[in-house]
Amino acid sequence: MTVPPGSVLVVGASAGGLTTAEALRRKGFEGRITLLGDETHLPYDRPPLSKQVLSGAWEPVRAQLRPEPALRALDAELVLGDRATGLDVMNRTVRTESGRRLGADAIVIATGVRARTFPGQANLASVHVIRTLDDAVALRAELAVAGRLVVVGDGVLGAEVAATGSGLGLDVTLAGPQSVPMESQFGAWAGGLLGDLHTEQGVRLRLGTGVSGLAGVSGRVTGVVLESGERLPADVVVVAIGGIPATDWLADSGLTCENGIVCDATCRAADGIYAVGDVARWRHQGLGALLRLENRTNATEQAVAVASNILGADQPYTPVPYFWTDQYDVKVMVHGLIPADAEVEVVEGDPAARRFVALCRSGGVARAVVGWNMPKQTRVHRGQVADALTLADGVPAGVRQGLPSSALEDLASPA
Ligand SMILES: Cc1cc2nc3c(=O)[nH]c(=O)nc-3n(C[C@H](O)[C@H](O)[C@H](O)COP(=O)(O)OP(=O)(O)OC[C@H]3O[C@@H](n4cnc5c(N)ncnc54)[C@H](O)[C@@H]3O)c2cc1C
């Protein structure tokens, strides 16, 4: 789009959506902004849901992204509690469940992901997912009176819920198919350190085996059955087995939706239509691949990039991927993507003291930096990963080989 639009409609009123609206205003956009969201809450942040909100350290309202005066100052029309059900790309119009038709010169899709569920879980009480504020509040209420918690899913969310449950004094078991918690995000070495931490805190690990089903009596969950045949008794089960991009409403739109909304390097899915945050799968020119990231920092950075592009910058979005997780008294930060075959070198601190920074290389190239309770020093080493990502579009195959499976899947079908 060469002429800046007069109006922008953002679908999805959370981190990515709200930041898009704020960035447009900051960059001087004076036209109409509409923010459409299917939840009834004012925009809130998700990272505290599995930590401070679930533990009870925060009242749910503290997760709200902005106070009401700041939202009013944005001068955007906030349409909440109404789901987008269809998109007309040619006419740039969105239909909603309540029958609204919202049109704009540019549309930004920021609908995130919804929680993947386990077969049969809807029929059993006390089986939870944790994606929304309502999910966190409902789970918190059950954990307050439960004794045994089983978490199905050994990724970042499962590990965080296990840590929070353990902090609440529950008897916690963490189950999943990987050999160590968060292996796909952390690699085997750092995942092993995390596994040791959970074990020390009393969390039982049942890893390296899938879950074959949930057991229940009279409509209430009583346990989790592993493929190994072991049965894990539970009062409450949390299913944390990943997210599915919220693109169902785009089925007839003509947009390419394959594990997210497929976009070009500027995050544009079609003329005047952009995607940001967890739902966007865009061409990362540094990696030479389609990439979709489910992390908080990307939602903000991509929204800012898209706001600029809507206003005419037309620049590729090439971030260094970044996420953090807080578990017990540990903050782990990861810049870059840790390759499956990473050669790990500790460059600061000492893993035994649980304060260190490690560089993860593949084919001699720094692909990621992992920081464990050393935020400042971690940021210092980030530059080496950033340098590696400035390679021109089309990273040599030898360098690509060590990337995690999520990225490899993208490399198999570059746009
Ligand atoms: C419990 C939890 C803990 C997390 N912790 C961390 C962390 O420690 N570190 C980190 O980096 N990341 C973390 N994340 C990930 C981070 O929160 C997400 O990456 C971020 O929220 C993505 O923002 P988003 O705006 O793209 O999507 P979302 O925050 O998912 O927002 C999408 C919004 O769109 C709405 N929507 C969906 N479909 C429609 C529709 N058809 N019509 C209208 N609205 C719709 C959704 O209801 C939602 O409100 C965590 C996520 C969760 C769930």
Ligand as a Chemical Component Dictionary entry (heavy atoms), coordinates in Angstrom:
data_LIG
# 
_chem_comp.id                   LIG 
_chem_comp.type                 NON-POLYMER 
_chem_comp.pdbx_formal_charge   0 
_chem_comp.three_letter_code    LIG 
# 
loop_
_chem_comp_atom.comp_id 
_chem_comp_atom.atom_id 
_chem_comp_atom.alt_atom_id 
_chem_comp_atom.type_symbol 
_chem_comp_atom.charge 
_chem_comp_atom.model_Cartn_x 
_chem_comp_atom.model_Cartn_y 
_chem_comp_atom.model_Cartn_z 
_chem_comp_atom.pdbx_ordinal 
LIG C1  C1  C 0 -0.343  -18.688 30.273 1  
LIG C2  C2  C 0 0.651   -18.090 29.304 2  
LIG C3  C3  C 0 1.920   -17.724 29.754 3  
LIG C4  C4  C 0 2.853   -17.164 28.858 4  
LIG N1  N1  N 0 4.092   -16.839 29.327 5  
LIG C5  C5  C 0 4.999   -16.311 28.456 6  
LIG C6  C6  C 0 6.301   -15.966 28.905 7  
LIG O1  O1  O 0 6.663   -16.142 30.066 8  
LIG N2  N2  N 0 7.170   -15.429 28.002 9  
LIG C7  C7  C 0 6.825   -15.222 26.693 10 
LIG O2  O2  O 0 7.650   -14.748 25.895 11 
LIG N3  N3  N 0 5.579   -15.534 26.248 12 
LIG C8  C8  C 0 4.665   -16.070 27.091 13 
LIG N4  N4  N 0 3.413   -16.398 26.644 14 
LIG C9  C9  C 0 3.069   -16.156 25.235 15 
LIG C10 C10 C 0 2.528   -14.728 25.022 16 
LIG O3  O3  O 0 1.606   -14.401 25.990 17 
LIG C11 C11 C 0 1.906   -14.673 23.614 18 
LIG O4  O4  O 0 2.952   -14.857 22.696 19 
LIG C12 C12 C 0 1.192   -13.358 23.355 20 
LIG O5  O5  O 0 0.081   -13.227 24.201 21 
LIG C13 C13 C 0 0.739   -13.291 21.908 22 
LIG O6  O6  O 0 -0.038  -12.153 21.712 23 
LIG P1  P1  P 0 -1.118  -12.083 20.523 24 
LIG O7  O7  O 0 -1.736  -10.744 20.647 25 
LIG O8  O8  O 0 -0.484  -12.504 19.264 26 
LIG O9  O9  O 0 -2.180  -13.243 20.846 27 
LIG P2  P2  P 0 -3.113  -13.427 22.084 28 
LIG O10 O10 O 0 -2.515  -12.844 23.306 29 
LIG O11 O11 O 0 -3.489  -14.866 22.105 30 
LIG O12 O12 O 0 -4.423  -12.573 21.717 31 
LIG C14 C14 C 0 -5.279  -12.912 20.689 32 
LIG C15 C15 C 0 -6.645  -12.343 21.011 33 
LIG O13 O13 O 0 -7.489  -12.497 19.879 34 
LIG C16 C16 C 0 -8.729  -13.007 20.298 35 
LIG N5  N5  N 0 -9.389  -13.700 19.183 36 
LIG C17 C17 C 0 -9.138  -14.945 18.692 37 
LIG N6  N6  N 0 -9.949  -15.215 17.657 38 
LIG C18 C18 C 0 -10.730 -14.115 17.490 39 
LIG C19 C19 C 0 -11.763 -13.798 16.574 40 
LIG N7  N7  N 0 -12.163 -14.658 15.624 41 
LIG N8  N8  N 0 -12.360 -12.589 16.671 42 
LIG C20 C20 C 0 -11.963 -11.686 17.625 43 
LIG N9  N9  N 0 -10.990 -11.953 18.525 44 
LIG C21 C21 C 0 -10.373 -13.140 18.446 45 
LIG C22 C22 C 0 -8.346  -13.932 21.440 46 
LIG O14 O14 O 0 -9.448  -14.275 22.243 47 
LIG C23 C23 C 0 -7.327  -13.070 22.153 48 
LIG O15 O15 O 0 -7.940  -12.175 23.012 49 
LIG C24 C24 C 0 2.476   -16.970 27.512 50 
LIG C25 C25 C 0 1.206   -17.343 27.061 51 
LIG C26 C26 C 0 0.305   -17.910 27.946 52 
LIG C27 C27 C 0 -1.069  -18.337 27.459 53 
# 
loop_
_chem_comp_bond.comp_id 
_chem_comp_bond.atom_id_1 
_chem_comp_bond.atom_id_2 
_chem_comp_bond.value_order 
_chem_comp_bond.pdbx_ordinal 
LIG C1  C2  SING 1  
LIG C2  C3  SING 2  
LIG C2  C26 DOUB 3  
LIG C3  C4  DOUB 4  
LIG C4  N1  SING 5  
LIG C4  C24 SING 6  
LIG N1  C5  DOUB 7  
LIG C5  C6  SING 8  
LIG C5  C8  SING 9  
LIG C6  O1  DOUB 10 
LIG C6  N2  SING 11 
LIG N2  C7  SING 12 
LIG C7  O2  DOUB 13 
LIG C7  N3  SING 14 
LIG N3  C8  DOUB 15 
LIG C8  N4  SING 16 
LIG N4  C9  SING 17 
LIG N4  C24 SING 18 
LIG C9  C10 SING 19 
LIG C10 O3  SING 20 
LIG C10 C11 SING 21 
LIG C11 O4  SING 22 
LIG C11 C12 SING 23 
LIG C12 O5  SING 24 
LIG C12 C13 SING 25 
LIG C13 O6  SING 26 
LIG O6  P1  SING 27 
LIG P1  O7  DOUB 28 
LIG P1  O8  SING 29 
LIG P1  O9  SING 30 
LIG O9  P2  SING 31 
LIG P2  O10 DOUB 32 
LIG P2  O11 SING 33 
LIG P2  O12 SING 34 
LIG O12 C14 SING 35 
LIG C14 C15 SING 36 
LIG C15 O13 SING 37 
LIG C15 C23 SING 38 
LIG O13 C16 SING 39 
LIG C16 N5  SING 40 
LIG C16 C22 SING 41 
LIG N5  C17 SING 42 
LIG N5  C21 SING 43 
LIG C17 N6  DOUB 44 
LIG N6  C18 SING 45 
LIG C18 C19 SING 46 
LIG C18 C21 DOUB 47 
LIG C19 N7  SING 48 
LIG C19 N8  DOUB 49 
LIG N8  C20 SING 50 
LIG C20 N9  DOUB 51 
LIG N9  C21 SING 52 
LIG C22 O14 SING 53 
LIG C22 C23 SING 54 
LIG C23 O15 SING 55 
LIG C24 C25 DOUB 56 
LIG C25 C26 SING 57 
LIG C26 C27 SING 58 
# 
